[in-house]
Amino acid sequence: MPLLGIRVLGDPVLREETVLVDAITPALQALIDDMFETMHAARGVGLAAPQVGRAERVAVIEVDGQPHVLINPEIIEREGTLKWEEGCLSIPEIYGDVTRSKRVVVRAMNRDGHTFEIEGTELLGVCMQHEIDHLHGKLFIDHLSFLKRQKVMALWDAEKDQYPNFVRDISKEVHDDDDPAHDDERL
């Protein structure tokens, strides 16, 4: 399975609305497998199709060793609020405290096209909300206050030149596996 390049902040694909999946195909299942492989190599816990330059409404998540495929996900219940420090594979080395729903219930299809519902709290709940945002062209930094977003954007300005054409080449990063600095979990 090939590692996919991850699109970084500045690539217009990250701000576009995704397209509903209307058929489960071998090509879609191969994309899902490649997304999991890329997410693992990048040391993330979630990855959405726009982050790898695709328009399908698909996200993959793995929390506590449990992989989840979300095709055409929608949040059908929300409850409470919590603040969580988030990062993003598409905005490397940048973090911010985001207020999210404390508990969510998501309805989606799995990799075989079967509809299911999943409840998420803590990291799983945050991750599902984060990835669903990606599918609607929204990034975690959009949830920050104006001043915090300005600070984050100033930090990103110092980082972004490392990613020519707004693509993060994960295959090069895999060689840094022994570096403890690469052990963080990003969404």
C-alpha positions as CSV (number, residue, x, y, z in Angstrom):
1,M,0.0,0.0,0.0
2,P,1.5,3.4,-1.0
3,L,1.9,6.2,1.5
4,L,-0.1,9.2,0.3
5,G,1.1,12.8,0.5
6,I,-0.8,14.8,3.1
7,R,-2.0,18.2,1.9
8,V,-1.1,21.1,4.3
9,L,-2.7,24.4,5.1
10,G,-2.7,26.5,2.0
11,D,-3.9,23.8,-0.3
12,P,-7.4,24.7,-1.5
13,V,-8.6,21.1,-1.3
14,L,-8.7,21.4,2.5
15,R,-11.4,24.1,2.3
16,E,-13.7,22.3,-0.1
17,E,-16.9,20.5,0.7
18,T,-16.5,16.7,-0.1
19,V,-18.8,14.6,-2.2
20,L,-21.1,11.9,-0.8
21,V,-20.0,8.4,-1.6
22,D,-22.7,6.6,-3.5
23,A,-21.0,3.3,-4.1
24,I,-18.5,1.1,-2.3
25,T,-15.9,0.1,-4.8
26,P,-12.6,-1.8,-4.7
27,A,-11.0,1.6,-5.5
28,L,-12.6,3.2,-2.5
29,Q,-11.6,0.3,-0.2
30,A,-8.0,0.7,-1.5
31,L,-8.1,4.4,-0.7
32,I,-9.3,3.5,2.8
33,D,-6.4,1.1,3.2
34,D,-3.9,3.7,1.9
35,M,-5.3,6.3,4.3
36,F,-4.9,4.0,7.3
37,E,-1.3,3.3,6.2
38,T,-0.6,7.0,5.7
39,M,-2.2,7.9,9.0
40,H,-0.1,5.3,10.9
41,A,3.1,6.4,9.2
42,A,2.4,10.0,10.1
43,R,1.7,9.0,13.7
44,G,-1.9,10.3,13.6
45,V,-5.2,9.1,15.0
46,G,-7.4,10.4,12.2
47,L,-7.3,11.3,8.5
48,A,-9.9,12.6,6.1
49,A,-9.9,12.2,2.4
50,P,-9.3,15.9,1.6
51,Q,-6.1,15.7,3.6
52,V,-4.8,13.3,0.9
53,G,-6.2,15.4,-2.0
54,R,-9.5,13.4,-2.5
55,A,-13.0,14.7,-2.6
56,E,-14.9,11.6,-1.2
57,R,-16.7,12.0,2.1
58,V,-14.4,9.4,3.9
59,A,-12.4,9.5,7.1
60,V,-10.4,6.9,9.0
61,I,-9.7,7.0,12.7
62,E,-7.9,4.7,15.1
63,V,-8.2,5.3,18.9
64,D,-7.1,2.8,21.5
65,G,-6.2,0.3,18.8
66,Q,-9.8,0.4,17.4
67,P,-9.9,1.3,13.7
68,H,-13.0,3.1,12.4
69,V,-14.0,3.9,8.8
70,L,-16.5,6.7,8.5
71,I,-18.1,7.0,5.0
72,N,-20.7,9.9,4.7
73,P,-20.6,10.5,8.4
74,E,-23.0,12.9,10.1
75,I,-23.3,13.9,13.7
76,I,-26.9,13.0,14.9
77,E,-26.5,13.8,18.6
78,R,-24.4,16.2,20.6
79,E,-24.1,16.7,24.3
80,G,-22.0,19.0,26.6
81,T,-18.7,20.7,25.9
82,L,-15.1,20.0,26.6
83,K,-11.8,21.7,25.7
84,W,-9.1,19.6,24.0
85,E,-5.7,20.5,22.7
86,E,-5.8,19.5,19.0
87,G,-3.2,19.2,16.3
88,C,-3.6,18.2,12.7
89,L,-1.6,16.2,10.2
90,S,-2.3,19.0,7.7
91,I,-0.8,21.7,10.0
92,P,2.2,20.0,11.5
93,E,3.7,21.2,14.8
94,I,0.8,23.6,15.4
95,Y,-1.6,23.0,18.3
96,G,-4.5,24.8,19.9
97,D,-7.3,24.3,22.5
98,V,-10.6,23.7,20.8
99,T,-14.0,23.5,22.4
100,R,-16.0,20.6,21.1
101,S,-19.1,18.6,22.1
102,K,-18.3,16.3,25.1
103,R,-20.3,13.4,23.6
104,V,-21.4,12.8,20.0
105,V,-23.2,10.1,18.2
106,V,-22.2,9.7,14.5
107,R,-24.1,7.8,11.8
108,A,-22.0,6.6,8.9
109,M,-21.3,3.7,6.6
110,N,-18.4,1.3,7.2
111,R,-16.0,0.1,4.5
112,D,-18.6,-2.5,3.3
113,G,-21.4,0.0,3.0
114,H,-23.3,-1.0,6.1
115,T,-24.8,1.9,8.1
116,F,-24.0,2.1,11.8
117,E,-24.0,4.5,14.7
118,I,-21.1,5.1,17.0
119,E,-20.9,7.1,20.2
120,G,-17.7,9.0,21.0
121,T,-16.4,10.8,24.1
122,E,-13.0,12.0,25.0
123,L,-10.4,11.4,22.2
124,L,-12.7,9.4,20.0
125,G,-15.5,12.0,20.1
126,V,-13.0,14.9,19.5
127,C,-11.4,12.9,16.6
128,M,-14.8,12.2,14.9
129,Q,-15.7,15.9,15.1
130,H,-12.3,17.0,13.8
131,E,-12.5,14.6,10.8
132,I,-16.1,15.5,10.0
133,D,-15.0,19.1,10.0
134,H,-12.4,18.3,7.4
135,L,-15.1,16.7,5.2
136,H,-16.8,20.1,5.2
137,G,-13.7,22.2,4.5
138,K,-13.2,23.3,8.1
139,L,-10.0,23.1,10.1
140,F,-9.4,23.0,13.9
141,I,-7.9,26.5,13.7
142,D,-11.3,27.8,12.6
143,H,-12.6,27.1,16.1
144,L,-9.9,29.3,17.7
145,S,-10.5,32.9,18.8
146,F,-9.2,35.6,16.5
147,L,-6.1,36.3,18.5
148,K,-5.2,32.6,19.0
149,R,-5.8,32.0,15.3
150,Q,-3.4,34.9,14.5
151,K,-0.8,33.5,16.8
152,V,-1.1,30.0,15.2
153,M,-0.9,31.5,11.7
154,A,2.3,33.3,12.6
155,L,3.7,30.0,13.8
156,W,2.6,28.3,10.6
157,D,4.2,31.0,8.4
158,A,7.5,29.9,9.9
159,E,6.8,26.2,9.1
160,K,5.0,26.2,5.8
161,D,8.0,26.6,3.5
162,Q,9.0,23.0,4.5
163,Y,6.1,21.8,2.3
164,P,6.6,22.6,-1.4
165,N,3.3,22.6,-3.3
166,F,1.4,22.3,0.0
167,V,2.3,18.5,0.3
168,R,3.8,16.8,3.2
169,D,5.8,13.8,2.0
170,I,5.2,11.1,4.6
171,S,7.5,8.6,3.0
172,K,10.5,10.8,3.9
173,E,9.3,11.2,7.5
174,V,9.0,7.4,8.0
175,H,12.8,7.2,8.1
176,D,12.6,9.4,11.3
177,D,10.7,6.7,13.2
178,D,13.3,6.4,16.0
179,D,13.1,10.1,16.8
180,P,10.9,10.6,19.9
181,A,9.8,14.0,18.6
182,H,7.6,12.1,16.1
183,D,5.6,10.3,18.8
184,D,2.8,12.8,19.1
185,E,-0.7,11.9,18.0
186,R,-2.3,14.3,15.6
187,L,-5.8,14.2,14.0
